[in-house]
């Protein structure tokens, strides 16, 4: 039974490279929330102080898992190009990207030792297949993980051909044809992979040496795992979009129940927005009955809410902690803030030029667009130190 209709996310292949920024956003939010759940409130003065509460390691682990899931789900909903991609331990440090990371060096040493041992075993007379059989077992489990519940025929084929007990008996009796087993594995991978991986499968068929072939097979299987994960992400996105608001509300509620000062920065952000409205002398709008019992001006919660969001466009991200409820979108607000600053400079230049030059330039067709283009080129990278 062909699996063309079940091939995961082949049309999304080109978006793999776009996932880094989205994944970083989710990771940043997860780390920030995860740290703040164990950090005492930094507020001073009239900010509310919560009494310390001791939590168990199990509660912390459960909360961290909930934060991680919420950040990931939020990023899937907000970023339509969100895609997972393979990890790259080859990246060097921030000081010198040409220096391989310690993780990369250790990984290379361990992998080289394993593949050298496998090559020695297969080069013996007669060959020893202990390591090779273990690899076949891992490959079998991976292939089975790609199958859907209805793929019983393919499941039976894999179990029948990659029967480890039978393979061990054949190896002990010197009757194992490992090339035949590997050929079946490549054929099954071609059936289960996304169309974008057809070229990698074709290259596998051109490899004759068994050890390099095993290396290439595991490399392609890793890519197929990413494809399957991205296919799952694209499948659950519509459901997440319907349930995201309630899901995040529930997760934040669980977060607050475990750590009562978990939203101190959010409370402080809203209080500062309300105080700013009062100090600016803005007219109080409709507020719930009894809200102005203290005698001061009362503002509609929506007014305070809108003013608070506008303040995010002027936020000092280096000095002032970001509200917890918006941490997952902090990088997006930073991008909007930088775009606003650039737009402000462009508008100021246009205003000055037209006020100074007057009618001499106001009638020139396309002058404003040309001037904006020139200023935007000059402002490119204005936020880069």
N, C-alpha and C positions, 0 to 999 in steps of 0.2 A: 504494500500500500504506500504510494508516494506521499511524501509529507510537504509537498510544495505549498499547500495552503496553511501549513502550521509553521513554516519557517519564520523564525523570530526576527522582527524589526529590520528587514533588509533595507527598506527605504530610509531608515534612520541612520544608516551607516556613516554618512557624511557628517553627522552631528556628534560623533564621538569626541572630536577635538574640542567641542564647545562645552564639554561637561566640567572642565577644570574649575572655571569661575563659579559655577553653580555648586559644585561639590565643596569648594572652599567656603562659600557662604554658609552652607549647612554645617560644615565642620566648625566654623567660627562661632556660630550661634550655639552649637552644642557645647563647645568648650567654655564659652562665656557663661551660659546658664549652669553648666555643671560646676564651675568654680564658685559661682555666686550662691549656690545652694549650701555651700559649706563655709561661706564667708560672713562674718558678723556685719551688721548694718554699719556703713561708714558715715551715716548722717550725724550732723552736729546741730546744736541749737534746738529749734522747735520740731525737728524731724522725729517721727515716731520711733521709739526704741522697743524692740521685742525682747521678751525674756528669753534666755538661752534654753534651747530644747535639745536634748541628746537623742540622737537617732542611731539605729543599729546599722551595721555594715550592709545587711540585706536591704534595708530601706533605701540607703544611698545607692546601691547597685540598681534597685528597681527604678528609682527616680532618674538616675542617669540613663537607663535604657529608655524610659519614657520620653526624656528630653531628646535623646538621639532620634527616636522614631518620629517625634513631632517635627524636629528640624528637617528631617529627610522628607517627610510627607509635605511639609510647607514648601520646600524647594521644588518638589515635583509639580505641585499645583502652580506655583508662581512662575516657574521657568519652563516654558513649553519645549525648549531645546535641551532640557536636562537629560543627560546620558551618563552612564557609568563608563569608566575606561580603565584599562589595566594599570595597576600601580607600577611606578617606575623607580625602583631603588637605585638606579644609576645616577640620579640627580645628586650633584655635589652640594657642598655647604653653600650658605649665602655669601661667603667670603671668596670662594673660588669654585666655580661650577665645573672646572676641569678636574678637580680632585674627586675621585669616586667616593661615595659614602661608605661608612663602615659596614652598613648592611649589605651593600653591593659586593664589597670585597669578601665578606664572610659567605655570602650566597655563592659567589663564583668558586671559592675554595671547596665548599661542601659539594656543589654540583660536579665539579671536575673530579673530585675523589670518587664520587658515586659512578659517574660514567666511565672513568678509567677502570674501576673494579668490574663493571659490567663487560667492558671490552675484553678484559683479561679472562673472565669466566667463559665468554663465548669463543675465545680463541684457544681454549684448551682442547685437548684431544683425548676422550670425547668432550664436547662442550658441556659446561655446567649452566643450568638454566634457573638457578635459585632467584637471582635478582630479576631476570627477565619475566619469570612467572609472577613475581610481586607487581611488576609494572603492568602486566596484562590484567591483573586483578584491579588495579587502580583505574585502568582504562575502561574496563567493563563497568565498574560502578559509575563512572562518569557518563558513559553512554546510556546506561539505564536511567540516570537522573534527568536526561533530556526527554525521555518518553512521557507522553500523556497517558492517563489511565486507559484510554481506548486502544492504545497501540500494543495489543496483546501479541500479535503475530511477530512484530519486530522484537518484542521482549523475549519471546520463545527462541527466535533465531540467535539472539545474542547469548542467551543462556546455553543454548545447544553448542554453538561453535566455540565460545570462550568458556568452556567447562574446565575450571581450574583443576579439579580432581583428575579428569581425563588427561589434561595436559601434563600433569605431574607424572602420571603413569607412563605416558608416551615418552617423556623426557628420561625417566628411569630406564626404559627399555630401548632407548636410542632410536625411537621411531617418530620423534616430534619434528614436524615441518613448520617451524615458526614463521617462515615467510608466508605460508598459506593463511595462518591466523592473522598476521598483520595485514595481509591483503583484504581479508574480510573486514577488519577494523576500519581501514581506509574507506572501503566501499560504504560501510554503515555511516561513517562520518560525513561522506558526501551526501547521503540521504537525509541526514538530520540537520546539516548546517544551513545557514542563511545563504542565499545566492551570492552575496558579497564575498563569501569564503570559498567559492568554487575554484578560484585561482590558486589558493593555498592548498586545496585538496589535489589539484593537478600537479603541483610541485612535489607533493608527497609521493606520487606514483613514479616520479623520476629519480627518487633516492634509492640506491641499491644497498649501501652499507647499513647493517641493522642498527648499530648504535646511533649514528646520525639520524636514522629514520625514527627511532624512538624519541629522540630529542625534538624533532620537528612535529611529531604527533602530539606530544604534550603541549608544545607551543600553540598549535592550532586548537587543541581542546580548551586551553585557557581563553582564547578568543571566542570560542563558541559559548563558553560560560558567560562571558560579558554580553554577547548577543542575546542569550536567553534572559539574562537579568534585565536588559534594556527592553526586551519584548514584554516582560512582566510589568515593568514600569509604565510603558505605554498602555498596557491593558487596564491597570488600576487607576490611571490618571482621571478618567471620567467619573469614577466612583469617588475618588478623593475630592474632586471639585465640588461634588454634591454634599459631602460630609465634612469638609475641611473646617468650617467655622465651628461646628459643634464638637468636632474632634479636638481642636486646639483649646476650646473653652474647657472641655473635660480634663485635658492634660494639665492645663494651668491650674485648675481647681485642685487636682491631685498634688500638684507641685506646692501649692499654698498650704494644703493640709499637712504636708510633711515639714515645711519650712515657712513659718508664719511671716517672716520678713523677706520673703522671696520677691515681692514686688515693691520694695521700698523706693527704688529709683523711679518707677512708674508713678507712684503716689507723689513723689517730690516733683516730677515733671508736670503733673496736672495742677498741683498747688501753685507752682511758679507761674503757670499760664493764667490761673485765676487771679493771682496777685498782680500780674502784669496788666490785666484788664482793669483791675481796680485802680492801680496807680496811673494808668493812662487816662482816666476820667471817661472811659467809654460808657455809653448809656446802657443801663441794665435792661436786658430783654426779659421776655416772659420766663418765669421760673416756677417750679412747683410751689403750691401753697405752703406757707410757713418757712420757706427757704430764707426769707429776709427777716426772720424774727429777731436777729441780733441788731437790727437797725442799719446795717451796711447794705450796699447795693448787692442785688442777687442777679446772677447770670444763668441763663439757660445752660444746662450741661452740654448741649450741642455747640453753643458758642465757645465755651471753654475748650471743648474737644477740638474744634476747628482752629482756634488760636494756638493750641498746643502743637498741633500738627504743622502749622506755619512756622513755629519756632524751630522745628527740626531742620528747616532749610538754612538756618543760621547757627547750627549747633557747633560747639567747639568739641570735636571728637577726641582731642588729646587731653582735655582737662575735665570734662564733664561726662560721667558714665551715661551710657545710652539707656533708655527705658527698657526693662526686661521684656515687656510684651512686644517690642519692636526689634529686638536684637537680631532676629532672623532676617530682617530687611535692612539692617544698618548699612551694608555696602550699597544698597540701592538708593538710600537716602543720601549717602555721600556722593554718589554719581549725580543725583538731581541737584545737590548743593553746588557742585562744581559747574554743572551746566548753567545754573542760575547765575553764578558769579560771572561766567563768560558772557552770558546774554546781557547782563547788566553793563558790562564794559562796552559791548558793541552798541547798545542803546545809547550810552553816554556819548560815545564818539559820534554817532549819527546826529544826536541832538546838538552837540557843540558845532559840528561842521555846518549843519543847516542854519543854525542861529547866526553864525559868523558870516557865511557866504550869502545867505538870504535867497532872493529870487534868482540869482545867477545860476544856482544849481538845482533849485526845486523843480524846474521844468525839464531837466535832462532825463530822457528815458533810460531806465536801467542803471542809473547812477547809484541808487541806494543798494541794489543787489550787488553791484561790483564792489562798492565800499565795504559792505558786510563781508563779502568773500575775502577781501584783502585783510581786514581786521581779524577774521577768524584764522587765517593762515598765520598771522603774527602772534596770535594768542595760543597757537597749538602748543601743548605741553606746559601751559601756564601753572599747572598744579604739580608739576614734577620738580623736586628740589634741584 
